């Protein structure tokens, strides 16, 4: 009888394993933008169409995962002529490479509400490793399964030349456009039903 009581007490006191949570990126409340220097000013832009899935395992964060897709054709730098040029075969060549993708390989919890997501970033047909530093922007509400979650995402500058994204030699030399592109990312995701 004592053994049975002991086992029952262990079961009641043991933490329950929370199920993995699936979230979908809400592009209407998220932003994937970028900036780069050109001479003394900055060129800014953003992508309007993107999607992604975030699988969160709270008990084992290292089992969490992220996948994301960006439609290159949705680029917007506020200058239509420049956008058309960027989508042309001379630069992004969207007929051949319509998407930018990210797929995580490893997730590491760094702090109470932050972590690193290491994965494969593919742009213009070239895949390179990338580390995303993520921080929860909305304080925990006490909900075990919150309906929405918001994250600030940072990473190192992306060297566009590593992905073969260069204008013709003459254009590169006179444009004054930096090779390094700085992403600005804020993601809001909704729990899948």
LINZICOR-V541960 format. One line per field, one symbol per residue. ss: DSSP state (H for helix, E for strand, C for the rest). burial: b if it has 9 or more other ideal C-beta (glycine too) atoms within 8 Angstrom, else e. A space follows every 10 residues. Layout:
BEGIN
ss=???
burial=???
END
This chain:
BEGIN
ss=CHHHHHHHHH HHHCCCCCCC EEEEECHHHC EEEEEEEECC EEEEEEECCE EEEEEECCCC HHHCEEEEEE EHHHEECCCH HHHHHHHCCC CCCCCCCCEE EEEEEEEEEE ECCEEEEEEE EEECCEEEEE EEEEEECCCC CCCCCCCEEE EEEECCCEEH HHHCCCCCHH HHHHHCECCE EEEEEEEEEE ECC
burial=eeeeeeeeee eeeeeeebeb bbbbbbbeeb ebbbbbbbee eebbbbbebb bbbbbbbeee bbebebbbbb bbebbbbeee eebebbbbee bbbbeebeeb bbebeebbee eeebbbbbbb bbbbebebeb bbbbbbebee eeeeebebbb bbbebeebbb eebebeeeee ebeeeebeeb bbbbbbbbbb bee
END
